[in-house]
């Protein structure tokens, strides 16, 4: 059995560690869990005991803020019991892909749809006339703005567009860079092209000679369908 991708390990560890939060329906129930019988006896006030717990005095580890609790609890629920229509998986209807690109994109589809993962795809391909076109694609954004069933049915290829994160048409000399709902484009004088995630503000570096960044992995896919196909998987850490 093939080893799990690093993004799956990071995401899975976080989700598994937060699954216990589902036991609490509200933030107040979570705080009550942290309150001890001794607290109630000495303080004689549930509200004061909850406040002390919220400040972190009744937890051996991290005490979550209300926003952290709601965000992390929601992510666990969405991961294991997705309810929104936008989370219906296109790849789920075609599970046995022989094409490595479809396999890898299908594996990442759900995590990108629910916001656990923000994948950037670098594509180099040739037009029918033999001209090279390349670009950086915000996978989650594309999933939310177009029908991916033709892609996973093998009827359509992923193609870089001028409105993607990055786009370059070599023959025409056209170069574009655009912000997306998930990433901000940054041009750094030393590291070159960077993409900053808008949710956790972590930076993805696409220079292959450098580390891709915190909570980010880089994987090159071997395929004959494209001149080059690289996926940058960024595990999103929501800001508190």
N, C-alpha and C positions, 0 to 999 in steps of 0.2 A: 504494500500500500504506500502511495506517495506521501511524503511529509506534507503537513499543512503549511500554507504560505504564512509568512511572518505576520501579515496583517490579521490573519485569522487567529493566530495565537494571542496577539495583543488584545484584539477586540473580544475574543472569547474569554480571556482571563478577567477582563474588566466586567463583562456582563455576568459571568458566573459569580464574581465577588459581590455583585449588587443584587442578585436574585432574591436575597432575604428581605429586601425593601418592599417587595410585593405583599408581604405579610401585613403591612400597615396601609390603611386606606387614606389616612391623612398625615400631615406633618406632626400634628399634635399627638397622634398615636405613637409615632416614632419617638417623640420626646418623652412620652410616658414610659416607653420601654427603657429609657436611660435613667429614669427616676427610680430611686431605691425606696423601700419602705422606711428606712431611717430618715431619708429626706422629708418624707411626708409627715413623719412623727415629729421631727424637730422644727420644720418650717410651718406646718399646719396650713399650707396653702399650695394647692396644685399648680396654680399659675406661677408662683415664685419658684417652685421646684422645676417647672418646665423651663423657666427663664435661665436658671442656673445650668440646667442641662444643655440648653441652646448655646450658652457661652463656652461650653466645652469642659466644664468641671466634673462631668459625670460620665466621661467616655475615655477609655484607655487609648483610643485611636482618634481618627478624625471625626468631629461632629459636623454633620452636614447642615448647611443653611437651608432655608425653605426652598430656595430656587434650585440648589444642588439636589435636594431630595426629590423634588418634583421632576426635574430633568432626568436624573438617573433612573428613577422608578419608571418613568414613561418609556425610556429606551429599552428597559428590560421587557416591559409589556409588549412593545411594538416588535421586538426581536422575535419573541416566541409566540405572540398572538397578534400578528399584523391585521388591522381592521380597515385601514383607509384604502379606497379603491386604487389610489396611485401605487399601492404596494403589490398589486397583482403582478406576478412575475411572468414576463414574456418567455424567458428561458426555461421556466418550469414546465412548459408544454413540450419542450424538446430536450429532455435530459441527457440523451446519449449522443453527444456531439463527437464527431471524428476530427473536426477542425479545432486545432489548439486555441486559436483566437476566440472562437465561440465558447469553448470550454471555460477559458479563463474569465471572459466577460460575463458568462452565465453565473460563474461562482461568485462574482462580485456584485451581481445585480441587486439582490435584496439589501445588502449592507449599504450600498449607495443610495437606494431609494429611501431607507429609513434614517439616513444621516449618520450612521456609525462610521462610514468610510467615505472618503472623498478621493476618487481615483482620477488621475490625470493620465491621458493616453497620448503618447507621442507616435505619430504615424508618418512614414515616408512611403510614397506610392508614385506610380507612373500613370499619367493620363493615357488614353487610347493612342494619342499622337507620340507618346514616348517622353513627355515632359515631366520632370519631377515636381511634385507638390508635397509639402510637409506641413505639419501643424501639431499643436498641443490642444487636446480636446478635454473639456470638463465632462466626464462621463455622466455624473449625476444630473447635470443640467440637460444634457442631451436626452437622457432617459425620461426626463419630465416634460420635454418639449417636442418629442416626436415619437412615432410608433416604431417600436423596436422589433415587432413581430417579423417583418420582412428580413431584418438582419439575422435573427436566430433561425429563420427558415432557409437561410442561404441565398435569398433572392436579392439581397442588397449588401453592398460593402460599406464599411465605415470610411468616410471621406472627409479630410480636413476642409473647413470652410473659412472664408475671410472674417467671419464674426466669432470664430473660436478664440480660445485664450491666445493662441499664436498661429500664424499662417504665413507661409512663404511659397510663392510660385517662382521657381528658379528662372524659367525662360522669360516670363513677363517682368521679372524684377519687382513683384508685388510683395510687400511685407506688411503684416498687420499684427497688432497685439490689442487685446480687449479684456477688460475685467468681466467676470461672470458672477452669478449669484453666490458662488462658493469661494472664489479666489480673486485676489487683487494682483495685478501684474506689477512687478518691481524690476527695474534695471539697475543692477549693482555694478559699480566700476570694477570690482575685483571678482565677484562670483558670477557675473553675467545675469542671465535671465532667471528670475525667481518668481515663485507664486506663493503669496501669503494667504493662508486659509482665513476666511472672514469670521469663523466661529471661535477658534482657539488661538488665532493670530500666529500660529507656527508657520515657518517658511519651508517650502519645498524647493530644493535646489536640483535642477535638471542637468547640471554639468556632470557627465559620466565620470570625470576624474575626481569628483568630490563626493562626500557623503550626502545622501539625499535629504537629510534633515531629521529632526526629532520626530518620532512616531511615524516615520515614513520609510518604506522599502521600495527598491527599484528592481524590476524583473524584465529581462529581455525575452521576448517570445520568438521562437524559431518558426518561421512560416514562409511559404513560397508565395503567399497572396500579397505580401507587402515587401518593400525593400528593407524596411525596419519597422518594428512594432515593440514599443516599450510601455510598461505600465508603472506608474508611481502611485503606490497605495498609501494614503495618509489616514491614519486612525484618528478620528476627530475627538478631541477633549473639549467638551463644552465649557465655556467660561462661566465662572460662578457669579 
